[in-house]
Amino acid sequence: MRRFGLLLFVAALIPLATTANAWAQGGTMQVSDQTVTPGQTINVTASTFSNDSVRASPAQLRLDRRTAPSLANATVAGDGTIDTDVTIPANTTPGWHLLIATQTWQGGNQRSFGPARVRLLVSAPVAGSATPGGSPGSGPIVPLALGLGLMLLLAGAVLAARRHHRLPARRHQRLPRPLGS
C-alpha cells in the first residue's frame, strides 16, 4: 500500500512540474487590444521595472524573443510602470505572438525578473486571407493532460498488479466434488 501511495504522489507531481510556474512569469502587462492586425498601434502598460535611470535602460518592447529588434522604448515611471504605444510591424505573420518588455542594466545584461509579456493574436490584414494558428490557452494544457493521463495509467497498472498478485493460482486449487459421486 505504501508503494501505491508513493507512486500516486510521484505521478501527481509530473503535471505540476511540467506546467508553467506563475512565479517565473516576471512582470504583468496589459494591452489595449489583444487581437491586432499588422501595422496597428496598441497601448501597452506593464509593471515591475526599475526606475533607476542611471543604471537601468528604458523598457524595450519586442515581439516573440528577447533578442528581437526593439519595437519601442518606454520610459519607466517612478512606481516601476510603463505606459506606451507600440505599432505591430507590417510584416508580422498572422497567428499568436508574444509581446515582451525587457530592461537592461548598465553592463547590457537583461534585468532578472524584469520581463513582462502578453500574447497577441495577429490577424490577417484582409479578412479571411489567413487563419491564425494555435490558441492562447493551449500551452500548459498539453503537459497537464499528458501528466494526468500518465498518472491514471500508472495507477491502473499498480491496481492491476496488486489484484493479480492476490488472486490464487487456479491450477493448484482442488475443485469440490459433485454431490452424489
N, C-alpha and C positions, 0 to 999 in steps of 0.2 A: 504494500500500500504506500510505503514511503517513496519507492521508486516512481510510482504513478504520480504522486504529488509533485515530486521534483521535476519529472518530465513535463507535467502540465504547467508548472511555474516557468520553466525554460521556454516552452512553446509560447507562453503568453508574453514573454519578453521580446520575441522575434518581431512582431508587428510594431512594438513600441520603439525598438532600436532602428527600424528601417524607415520610419516616418520622419518628416521634418520636425525639428525642435524649434519651438517658438522663441526660446531664449537666444538662438543663433540667428535670428532674422534681422537684428540691428534695429534701426530707427523705423518710425512709421511714416508713411507717405500717402497722400490723397491727391487725386486728380479731378479736374472739373468734369471730365468726360472719359470714361474708360473704353468706349468704343469710338475709335477715331479713323480718319482717312489720311492717306499720305498728304502732307502739306498743311494739315490742320494745326492750329495753335491751341494749346490747352494750358490751364493754370495748374501749377504744381505747388503743394505745400508739404513740408516734411519737418521732422523734429530730430532731436538728439545729435546735433552738430556742435562743434566747438566754436565759440565766438571769440577765440584768441586770434585777433587779426595779425599779430606779429609772427606767430609760429604756424598758424593754420591757413590754408588757402581757402578761397571761396568754394562752396559746394559745386561740384561739376555733375551735370546730368548727362547720362549716356544711355544708349539703347542696347540691350542684350548682354553686354560684357563690361567689366570694369575697365578694360583696356581699349574699348571702342572710342572713336572720336567724340569729343565733347559736343553736346547739342546746345548747352547753355551753362553759364556760370551764375551762381546765385549767391548774393551776399547773405551771410548768416547774421540774424538779428541777435540782440543781447540775450534773449531767452533760449538761444540754440536752435531756432526755427528758420526755415527758408520759405519764401513765397515768391514765385517767379513764373513767367510764361515760357513754354517750350514749344517749338514747331517740330512736328514729326517730319523727318526727311521725305522728300517726294519719291525717292526710290525704295522706300520701305516695302517689303513684300507683305501681302495680306497674311494674316494669321496672328497667333499670340506672340507678344514680345514683352520683354522685361525692361521697364524704365528704372534706372539705378542712379541714385545720388551718392557721390563719394566725396571725400575730403582728404587732402594730403597735408602732411606736416612739413616743416621746413626742409627736411632731407629728401623729400619726394616720396616718402613711404605713405601708403594709404593708412588712414586712421582706423584703429581697431574699433569695432562695434559701431562704426560710423555709417556704413552704407544703409540707405533706406531704399526700398524697392516696391514696385507695384506692377501688376500685369496689365497690359493694354491689348485690346483686340483691334488690330488694324484691318479695316475692311477695304475692299477694292474700291478705287475711285469711281468706277462706273458700276451701278447696281447690277448684280447678277454676273459680273465678269469673272469672279473667282469665289471659291468657298473657303473661308478660314478653317484651319485645321486645329484640332485639339479642343480642350475645354478648360476653363480656369480651375476647376476642382479636381482634375484627373490625376494630378501629381501624387499626393500621398495616398490616394485610394488604392492604387495598384499594389504597392508593397503591403498595405494593411490587409487587403483581400488575400494576397498570397500567404502572408503570415497566419491569418486566421484559418485558411484552408489547410496549411501545413499543420497547425495546431490540432485541428479536428481529425486530420488523417493520422497523426501520431497518437492521439487519444484513442481513436478507434482500433489502431493496431495493438496498443497496450491492453485494451479491454479484451480483444480477441485472443491475445496470447495468454492472458490470465485465465480466461474461460477454458481455453484448450488445455492448459496446464492442470486445471481442477477436474476435468472430465476423466473418469476411469476408462481404461482401455477395454473395449467391448470384447475383444477376442479372449481375454482372460477371465471373463465372468462366466459363472455357471448359470445356465438357463433353468428356470423352475420346470419340474416335470409336469406334464399334463395330468389332470385328475383322471383317475381310472386306469393308469398304466402300471 
